[in-house]
Amino acid sequence: MSSKKQFIDEVFTTFEINSLIERRKCRATGKVRFNSKGEAGFFIQWLKWRYKKWLRGKNRRKHRYGSGEGKPKQRYTYGCIHCCGYHITKEHPHDYRRKKEKYEQKYTE
């Protein structure tokens, strides 16, 4: 194992994610609310690390997850106007803006 991977494993295994990052629900959307963009980004990286660690484990069923099923799809963070916090999403910000403009154009006429 390379020194970089070993360092990442040491960092992620030394703490409990629930005690490090305070996660609450947004009342407007029902999504998990993070206090800062950095916390949300760190949580995304932790999800990816946990999935890779799980792939190396012996207790998983290899025939079901060969094509990337179960892999976390969240890659982006965005600020919420309702709770003034941050959420994670799999949708690219450009696609979101395009869909939002299309929706507003359709229903604000």
Buried (B, 14 or more C-beta within 10 A) or exposed (E): EEEEEEEBBEEBEEEEEEEEBEBEEBEEEEBBBBBEEEBBBBBBEBBBBEBEEEEEEEEEEEEEBEEEEEEBEBEBBBEBEEBEBBBBBEEEEEEEEEEEEEEEEEEEE
